């Protein structure tokens, strides 16, 4: 019995139209990465397990896809351990490699491994798939692409400024106008926690604050209370919930709230630097907004935190995010390497462009003309013309079989090929080609030069 | 203790220069694929194991990378089987997914799964990595890219003609002149086996014949003898070893040898069709050569067999190959779907281009100019200019830190950036920029328009 073919859950096939649209996004991101001086690297799809394990928390460790060792993978497993039949304990004995979970850890590994070849500061970009054994759901896949740009080896805030510009440049090039680039700073969050006497509960505090958009002020306060943050502390937060006005005036209000925190003041200073520069230089279509509730993987970030929201009216989670992490490469033994980077969410950007109808019509590089096949003699004559057209960069092809003309026409129609070329005995005798425009049905006879001109 | 970072054997990191060179090859192949009317698809990195297992022979099954099931993968393993501690028997119980081994089987699976959405004949291309647990050695990796173009759903020989042209077009575009496209036909091989009375030993016969280049006539004959092919039969092969002249005259000699075999005559007819068309249409820089010893994965191919050899003087195995397989999708239940396709060997093509120095200098899309950072005020002024340059499609960046000028210059030098731009107080006062050419040391002062013009 033949197998009924299917693919693993959480994975996808992409048809030609989808690949063309995805490549359209990739190409624009790549062009802007290079415009800003980022250089591409690629790392292997699988890494040694010890490179990945323990880097994403317990949950992350579970979600990493492990690769079974080749050959007799049970040979070296000792009997007592095998008899325990404990999957967690057995895993490291029968699996030494694992699929990439993100691009950041492999990048950190790359920097440390190749530190002597790299000229710092190193601006790299990377666009490759990652894999996560997450429960698949709408918009969440087990294989998906990440598009990351990072700089490592400098603490300059000009990089944060550049990343804001880079987001603006990419979304402008994608004609996705009106995105909001939200920014925050880990030091602001630490400062607030300090001021309300909850420095030891920074994570609980930020996790709760991060939910403000979704669950509202009251529930956020309840959650903080339940995590042991004092009522007096929470009351001090009130001005935070009432932050108003533009970036500069919000900063002013923050200065009052955070006047007692060194960390908070440093965070404000950093945000001010970035906002002043961006205001001076100007953005094309995006806007920069302060969001003190933004936390995103806080354990990770030490300075700026970024997140990009789709234009108003489009219901979609963040379409990009990033931030600064002061000790990117420490886990692999290279200290004092500050990193800052951003990521683009390809799948979500795709959905937004689809919803707003922003993909250009010409995104699918379809052929321009199909030559109808009337028989071997005519086909040979057609192929000689096709060769010349292709050498003039015109995408074209011959229908391979001598099928009925109607069937061949239908094929052109179904593939949305704009023109067909008919070459019968008469055309051959006169060294001409009949070019038919599929949509209008209009026909004209042209010599090879005319054909090249018409299809160019 | 920090881990000393490394990557699994047989895998590679690619630095910016290598990625740029690889993308140069990918882009040329992709452009020509689209020129010839092929459309891109992508399939998941891992497939259900049953999709892949049993499709590549026993050896292939062993070389497929299996992915460990997530969660408590031992829970459902029954005790008696577990106790056997047999890796081969345990594998299907603890692993349901496997990494793609090639692009052909996933393509066949795709065609069957999506047959109702596909307009046939379907010309698809696919450029994605594949994984094999082969013993790594020079030029053989555990992760590598395949670049495949196939047509499914037509038996027309015009497709074989097109694939010869496609090889010629790609290698011409890569400026790799003088490659040899070798062609054979499974029916010729069957015909010869028939004529020498070894039809039942077709595989042994072709495996031996395939080695003619490497081990010579005598050893080939010895191997055939050892496989049970009769001396009388082998003697009949003599004219085959002495085939001479161009394609047409070799065909003539073959006609004599194979006059008693229907299959052989059909093979000759097919080869003649292809050669006549190619001779008539013409190739740009490649040449087409008959090679009756060419077998390549014979179990697979049923008609044409292709292989591409690098230009004379370059020591390198084949840089491409392919052929026709009459029952591509039968394994997944869709009968009578003939497929024909070719593949490009990216890694080997890379090595050949490197050896012959054929990569263009501009392949690495490096930045054009680095702005020297003299302090925040100057940097802000520089960033305003940088924004304008980038909007004019000029790749440029600011050195992020206010380091010593000498250090910044050295950075530009190491990154092989052709220009630096210096903006100090004086330049700011006069609204100009000092542009310095790194190689010559030449300097000039320009306004923003002049700067744009100089760097465009």
Interface residues (C-beta under 8 A of the other chain):
Chain A: X2 X3 X4 X5 X6 X7 X8 X11 X12 X13 X14 X15 X16 X19 X20 X23 X34 X35 X36 X37 X39 X40 X41 X42 X43 X44 X45 X46 X47 X48 X50 X51 X62 X63 X65 X66 X67 X68 X70 X71 X72 X73 X74 X75 X77 X82 X85 X86 X87 X90 X91 X94 X95 X96 X97 X99 X109 X110 X112 X113 X114 X117 X119 X121 X123 X124 X129 X131 X133 X143 X151 X154 X155 X156 X158 X159 X161 X162 X165 X169 X277 X280 X281 X282 X330 X331 X332 X333 X364 X365 X366 X367 X373 X379 X380 X383 X384 X387 X390 X393 X394 X395 X396 X397 X398 X400 X401 X411 X414 X415
Chain B: X2 X3 X4 X5 X6 X7 X8 X11 X12 X13 X14 X15 X16 X19 X20 X23 X34 X35 X36 X37 X39 X40 X41 X42 X43 X44 X45 X46 X47 X48 X50 X51 X62 X63 X65 X66 X67 X68 X70 X71 X72 X73 X74 X75 X77 X82 X85 X86 X87 X90 X91 X94 X95 X96 X97 X99 X109 X110 X112 X113 X114 X117 X119 X121 X123 X124 X129 X131 X133 X143 X151 X154 X155 X156 X158 X159 X161 X162 X165 X169 X277 X280 X281 X282 X330 X331 X332 X333 X364 X365 X366 X367 X370 X373 X379 X380 X383 X384 X387 X390 X393 X394 X395 X396 X397 X398 X400 X401 X411 X414 X415
